[in-house]
Amino acid sequence: MQTASKKVITAWAMYDWANSSYSLIITSAIFPTYYTAIAPEQVHLLGRTFERSSLASYSISLSFLIIAFISPMLSSIADYKGNKKSFMQFFCYLGSAACCAMFFFTKNNIGLGLLCSVIASIGYCGSIVFYNAYLPEIAAEADQDSVSAKGFALGYIGSVLQMIICLVFITLNDTLHWGLGSLPVRLSFLSVGLWWAGFAQIAFRALPSSRVTEQRPEHNIFANGFYELKKVWNQLQHHPSLKRFLRSFFFYNMGVQTVMYLAAYFASDELKMKSTELIVTVLIIQLVAILGAYLFSLISQKTNNIFSLSILILIWIGICIAAYYTRTVMQFYMVAFAVGMVMGGIQSMSRSTYSKLLPETSDTASYFSFYDVCDKVGTVIGTLSFGYVGEFLGGMRNSVLALMTFFIIGFILLMFVRMKKERVQLAL
């Protein structure tokens, strides 16, 4: 196949621009900072007392558990009806509405804030299933690394731009003593929802209708997605490179996703960093990640995807060791710089490597649904283990060491992956 027009590629990448403000402001920066500032160290919820940061970790786990369960059903419906774009739109609007509802999140309704964060996460993750499934439909294999990197780079640029706008408003309120309290922060949440839904229209207008599988569902359309996952699992036996890569991805991605979602809570609780310091840290990560996504795409072109991913995972192992010994704000800034260099690279390389290893099939959504389930189940295990270790085994520093074991296992498994894929025509 030929790569789609520049207009379509740019429109596809613009969805990263639209939704990455959620990843930055809600997941990584302002929401965790605000939550830590207003929530007591011991939170009473659902008849139990939780550690503040562990409760945040568990809420993230819950959202990913839900999306891991429903995404097979959604991809099945989208495949057989050829409406990836419609489901992408539904989850986009669900997530953006939840972000808008965070405007009402105050210290008197911690539960509401966490509920909205769970729903927003479901919306974000649900839309990404269908967004990723477009990649092999609009880009030839030779172009998938650069197209994937373009999406991540635009996402980082857009999210940083909105972050700066929100940060200026918040800072002016504090320094000029406007007396608006938490209003600027809560308006930031509202702006994320509007930004997400607004810029997503660029993608929705230009993306083509997705390809419809010629097969009819063998089972009830809601249950068929799980049978499709089983088929993918069975087909993996004929594609050992793809199967080995997924095993490796499952483990190292546990660490990556957990760091993305819980780094701010670690810095706040273990290092007692101020809100402004946390936000500066996240900005460092985002800005450096733009360079990292393109740098490792270039390294991959000069070498291969497996070599690039190996270097990335080794750096992540070093980051875990460094984070365990981090005691000062400046040391954390240095760790954040390293995280930024590898965060965009490992996400972009993972997505394009998986896409390259796919067999010849028109049923890309089922394969990307399987990939997404691996991603989400791994994230559930990673965030749960992080929260459990932090709550019951002596603090988040030990949680960081637990994450390191996931990267080590992923690295070892990656050594058995070969990029040359078996050309077998499949029709799931």
N, C-alpha and C positions, 0 to 999 in steps of 0.2 A: 504494500500500500504506500501511497504518498502522504507526506505530512500535509495537514490542512493549511489553509491560507494563514498569513500572518495575523489577519483580523480575528480569526477563530482562536488561534493559539493565545493571542493577547487577551481575548475575552475570557478564555478558560483560566488563564493565570490571574485575571482580575478577581476571580472568586477567592483566591488566596488573599488578595488585597482587602477584600470585603470582610472575610471572617477572621483574619489574623488579629484584628483588634480585640476580639473575644479572647484569643489565646494570650495576648499580652496583658490587657487591662483586667480581665476577669480571672484568668487562670494564674497569671504570674506576678502581677504587680499591685494594682490598686485594691482589688477585692481582698486578697490575702492580708494586705497591710491594714485595711479598714476592719476586716473581721478580727484580726489579732488585737487591734486597738479597742474595739468595743465589747468583745466577748470576754467573760471572766475566765480565769485559768481552769476552773472546773465548771463545765456546762451541764446543767440538768436538762435532759431531753429524753422523751419516750420512757420515762420511769427509771432512767439510769444516769449516773454521773460519768462524764467523759472528760479526759484531758482535752484541752482546747485544740491543739494541733492534731491529735489523734482523731478527734471527731471530724475535722476537715478531711483527713486522709480517708476515713471510712465513707464519708459522703461522696468523695470522688470514686471510690471503689464501687459504691452502689450504682452510680450513674453509668459506669462502664459495664457493670454486670447486666444492667437493663438493655443497653444498646447491643451488647454481645448476643443477647437472647433474641431481640427483635430484628436485627439486621438480616439474618438469613431469610426471614419471611418477606422483608421489604425487597431484597434483591430478586427474589423469586417473582414477586408481583411485577417489578419493574422490567425484568427480562422478558417475561411472556407477554406483557402488554406494551413493551417498548417505550416506557415512559420514565426513564431515569431522571430526566429533567424535572418532571412533575414532583417526584419524591424528593429530589434535591431542593426544590422550592419549598415543599412542605416543611422539611426539617430546618431549612434556613429561617423561615418565618416563625417556627416554634422557638428556636433558639433566640432569635432577636426579640421576640415578645417577652421571653423570660428575662433577658437582660434589661429591657425597659421596666419590667416589674420590680427589679432590684432597687429602683428609685425609692421604694417604700421600706427598704431594709434598714432597721435601726436596732439599737441595743435592746429594745423592748420586744423584738420579734426575731431572735437569732434563727429560730426554726424556719421562718419565711425566707430569710436570706439563703440558708443552705438548700431549701427546697428549690428556689429559683436557680441556684447554681447547678443543681442536679439536672433540672429540666433544660437549662442552657447547654450543659455538656451533652445531653442526649441529642439536642438539636444540632450542635456542632458536629458530633461524631456521626450522626445519621446522614447528614448532608455530604460528609467526606467520603462515605462509602460510594456514592454515586459520582461524586466529583473525580475520585481516583479512577473509577471504572471508565471514564472518558479518555484517559491518557492513551491506551493502545488503540483507541478508535480515531484519534485525531493526529497522532504522531507516529511516524515510521520508527522502527527499532533504533536506527542510527541516531535519531534526533531525540529520543526519549530522555536521555540524561540532561540535555540542555533545556528541553521544555519543562521537565520536572524542576530543575534548578531555577528557571525563570519564575515559576509559580511561587516557590519558597522565597525568592529574593523580593518579588513584588509584595508578598505578604509581610515580610519584615519591614520594608520601606513604608507601606501603608500604616502598619500598626504603630511604628515609631512616630509617624507624623501625627496620628490622632493622640498618641500618648503625650506628645509635647503640648498639644493644644489643651488637653485635660490638666496636665501638670502646671501649665502657666496659670490657669484659672484657680487651681487649688492653692498654688504658692501665693498668688496675689491676695487671696482671701486671708491667708495666714499673716503675710508680711504687712499688708495695709490695714489689717484689723477691720475687715468688712463686717465681721460678726455674723457670717452666714452659717457657722457651725459645719455640719456634715453635708450641707446642701451641694457644694461643688463636687464632692466625691460621689454623691448619689446621682448628680447630673451626668457624671462620667459614665456611670452604668447605663443611663438612658441613652447617651450619645452612642455607646457601643451598639445597642440594638438598632438605632436609626442608621448608623454607618453601615452595619452588616447588611441589612435589608436593602438599603439604598444602592450601594455599589454592586450588590449581587445582580441588579437588573442588567448590568452590562453583559455579564455572562449569560443570563437567561435569554437575552435577546439574540445573541450571536451563536450560541451552541446549537449544533444540529440535532435533529431527532436521533435518539440512540437506535442502534440496530436491534431488530426484533429476532429472537431465536425462532427458527422454523419448527422446532419441536413444540409439542403441546405438553403441558404438565401431566405427569403420570399420577399425581396425587392431588389432594385438596391444595389449592394454590397457597393457602397460608402455611400448610405443613410441608409443601414441596421444597421450600428453601432448605430445610434440614436434610431432606433426601438429596438435594443437590450438593450440600456440603459433604455428605457421605460419598457421593459419586466422585467429588473432587478428591477426597481422601483416598478412595480406591484407585483413581487415576494416578495419584502421586507415586504409587508403586512402580509405574512405568516411566517415571521421570525422577530418577534418584537425585539429580542436581537440585531440582526444585524442592523436593522433599527435605534435603539436607539444609538448603538455605532457610526454609521455613522453621526448621528446628533451631537453627542458630538465631534467626530473627526473633523468635519467641522469647529467648532468654535475654539477649542483649537489649531488646526493646523494653523489657521490664524495667531495666535500669534507666534507660533514656526517658521514658514517659514519667516515671516516678520523680526523677530529678526535675523535669519540667513543671510538674504540678506541685511539688512540695519544697522546692528550694527556698522559697520566700518564708515558709513556716520554720524551716531549719535556721535560717539567718535570724529571724525574729526571736525565737525561743533560746537558741544556743549562744548566739553572739549579741543578743539584745540590741540589734541594729535599729536605728530610727527609721521612720517611714520614708523620709527623703533619701536616706542611704540605700534602702531597699529598692526604691524606684530608680535611682542612679544605676544600681547593679543590673536591674532588668534592662535598662536602656543600653548598657554596655553589651549585654548578651545579644540583644536584637541587632544592634549596629554591626557588631563583629560577625554575626551569623550571616549577613548578606555576603560578606567576603568569603566566609567559610563554604557556603553553598556552591559558589562558582569555583573556588579553589579546588575543592575535591571533585567537582565535575571535570575540571581540567586534568587533574591527576589521573582520573579514571580514563580519560581519552588517551593519555600518554602511556598508561599501563593497562589496568583492567579494573572492573568493579570490585572484585574480591580483594585485590591488593588495597584499594582505597578504603574499603570497609574494615580491613584488618588494621590499618593504621588508625582509623577512627576509634575502633574499640580499644586498642592499646592506650590511646590518649584518655579515653573515658576511665579506664582502670587507674591511670595516674591521677585523674581528677578525684576519684573516690578517696585515694590515699591522702591527697593534699587536703581535701575537705575535712577528713577526720582530724588532722593536725591544725586546722585553721583556728586561730584565736583572735585575730584582729580584723578590723574592717578592711584595711589595705590588703591583707592576705586574701580576704574573701573577694575583693575586686579582681585580684589576679586569677583566682579560681574561676570567677565569672567570665573573664576574658577567654580562658581556655574552653569553658563550656560553650560560649558563643561560637568559637571557631569550629567546633565539632557538631553542634546541635543541628544546624541547617544542613550540613554535609551528610550526616548519617541518616536523616529523614529523607532527603532527596535521593541519596544513593540506594537506600533500601527500597524505595518505591520503584525506581527505574530498574534496579537489578531484578526485582520480582517480575516486572513487566517484560523484561528481556527473556526471562526463563520460562515464560508461559508457553504452553504448547499451542499449535495452530488450532484455534477454536473461536467461534463467534460468541461464545458464552463468557465474555470477560467479567461480567458482574458476579457470577458465581465464584470465579477464582478470586476476584478482589473482595468478595464477601468473606471467603475463607481467610484471606490475608487480614481482613479487618477483624474477624473474630479472634485470630491469633493475637493481633495487636491489643484488642480490648481485654481478653481473658488474661493476657500477660500483665496488662496494666492493673487489673483487679488484684492479681497475686502480688505484684510489686508494691502497690499502695497499701494493701492490707498488711503485708509483712513489715513495711516501713512503720505503719502505725502501731502494729503489735509490738515490735521490738522497742519502739520509742516509749510505749506506755507501760510495758511490763518488764523489760530487760535493761533499763538503765539509760534512757535518753537517746536522742536522735543521732548522736555520733556512732553508736553501735548500729543504728539503722543504715548508715552510709556504708559501713563495712559489709553488711548483708547485701546491699546492692552490688558491691564489687564482685561478689561470687557469681551473680547473674552475667556480668560482662565476661568474666573468665570462661564460664561454660559456653557462652555464645561465641567467643573467639575460638575456642577449641573446635567446636562444631563447624565453624566457618572454614576451617582448614581442609575440610573434606568436600567442599563445593567446587564444581567446575562450571565455568560460564557456558561452555558449549552445550546447548540443549538438544534433547532428542526430538527430531522432527517427526512427530506422529500426529496425523490428523485426527482430531477428536470432535465428537458432537455429544456434549453432555445432555 
